[in-house]
Amino acid sequence: MALRFIAKDDKSGVNGSPTVFVDEETSDLVFQGWKIDEATEAECLAFGPIPDHETVVRIPARMVRAIREACDDAERRELR
């Protein structure tokens, strides 16, 4: 697997940041984000279980531009 770095949230400080990547082999999007709180988890669980092999993360709205860039990059890779 080779991840292409797209962007890191520059407003979240030095203790780790939400980050967006694109997997160059599969074109999957990969997100590093904040752990969700219990209230958010409860709302997610109202729509169904979160399997043990999955997780839910929170990405700040200010990262939308980076997510769009990642989506565009992934789409271009899929069209090759």
C-alpha contacts under 8 A as a table, 3 or more apart, distances in Angstrom:
res1	aa1	res2	aa2	distance
1	M	23	D	6.71
1	M	24	E	7.21
1	M	25	E	6.34
2	A	23	D	5.83
2	A	24	E	5.50
2	A	25	E	6.68
3	L	21	F	5.99
3	L	22	V	5.59
3	L	23	D	4.55
3	L	24	E	5.80
4	R	21	F	5.39
4	R	22	V	5.09
4	R	23	D	6.20
4	R	24	E	6.29
5	F	20	V	6.56
5	F	21	F	4.64
5	F	22	V	6.75
6	I	19	T	7.62
6	I	20	V	5.46
6	I	21	F	5.20
6	I	22	V	7.18
6	I	66	A	6.44
6	I	69	E	7.26
6	I	70	A	6.34
7	A	19	T	5.78
7	A	20	V	5.50
7	A	21	F	7.31
7	A	66	A	5.85
8	K	17	S	6.07
8	K	18	P	5.90
8	K	19	T	4.32
8	K	20	V	6.53
9	D	12	S	6.00
9	D	17	S	5.50
9	D	18	P	5.48
9	D	19	T	6.29
9	D	62	R	7.89
9	D	63	M	6.61
10	D	13	G	6.87
10	D	17	S	7.33
12	S	15	N	7.70
12	S	16	G	7.38
12	S	17	S	5.63
12	S	18	P	7.74
13	G	16	G	6.95
13	G	17	S	6.96
14	V	17	S	7.32
17	S	32	Q	7.45
17	S	33	G	7.02
18	P	31	F	7.14
18	P	32	Q	5.01
18	P	33	G	4.32
18	P	34	W	6.66
18	P	59	I	6.19
18	P	60	P	7.73
19	T	31	F	5.74
19	T	32	Q	4.92
19	T	33	G	6.66
20	V	29	L	7.27
20	V	30	V	5.96
20	V	31	F	4.86
20	V	32	Q	6.57
20	V	66	A	6.84
20	V	67	I	6.68
20	V	70	A	7.14
21	F	29	L	5.91
21	F	30	V	4.97
21	F	31	F	6.36
21	F	70	A	6.77
22	V	27	S	5.86
22	V	28	D	5.79
22	V	29	L	4.68
22	V	30	V	5.88
22	V	70	A	6.09
22	V	73	D	7.42
22	V	74	A	6.50
23	D	26	T	5.61
23	D	27	S	4.99
23	D	28	D	5.22
23	D	29	L	6.30
23	D	30	V	6.95
24	E	27	S	5.48
24	E	28	D	7.83
24	E	77	R	7.74
27	S	73	D	7.88
27	S	74	A	4.65
27	S	75	E	7.41
27	S	77	R	6.25
27	S	78	E	6.63
28	D	74	A	6.77
29	L	70	A	6.88
29	L	71	C	7.44
29	L	74	A	7.34
31	F	57	V	7.97
32	Q	57	V	7.41
32	Q	59	I	7.99
33	G	57	V	5.08
33	G	58	R	5.34
33	G	59	I	5.39
34	W	57	V	5.47
34	W	58	R	5.09
34	W	59	I	6.73
35	K	56	V	7.31
35	K	57	V	5.28
35	K	58	R	6.47
36	I	40	T	6.08
36	I	41	E	6.39
36	I	56	V	6.84
36	I	57	V	5.82
36	I	58	R	6.13
37	D	40	T	5.44
37	D	41	E	6.23
38	E	41	E	4.98
38	E	42	A	6.07
39	A	42	A	5.10
39	A	43	E	6.39
40	T	43	E	5.12
40	T	44	C	6.27
41	E	44	C	5.04
41	E	45	L	6.08
41	E	56	V	7.87
42	A	45	L	5.04
42	A	46	A	6.36
43	E	46	A	5.24
43	E	47	F	7.44
44	C	47	F	5.74
44	C	48	G	7.12
45	L	48	G	4.95
45	L	49	P	5.32
45	L	50	I	6.75
46	A	49	P	7.87
50	I	54	E	6.26
50	I	55	T	6.71
50	I	56	V	7.99
51	P	54	E	5.35
51	P	55	T	7.66
52	D	55	T	7.61
59	I	63	M	6.84
60	P	63	M	5.67
60	P	64	V	7.78
61	A	64	V	5.56
62	R	65	R	7.23
63	M	66	A	5.27
63	M	67	I	6.28
64	V	67	I	4.97
64	V	68	R	6.12
65	R	68	R	5.12
65	R	69	E	6.26
66	A	69	E	5.01
66	A	70	A	6.19
67	I	70	A	4.97
67	I	71	C	6.10
68	R	71	C	4.97
68	R	72	D	6.11
69	E	72	D	5.12
69	E	73	D	6.13
70	A	73	D	5.03
70	A	74	A	6.04
71	C	74	A	5.08
71	C	75	E	6.02
72	D	75	E	5.10
72	D	76	R	6.18
73	D	76	R	5.22
73	D	77	R	6.33
74	A	77	R	5.13
74	A	78	E	6.28
75	E	78	E	5.07
75	E	79	L	6.32
76	R	79	L	5.21
76	R	80	R	6.66
77	R	80	R	5.46
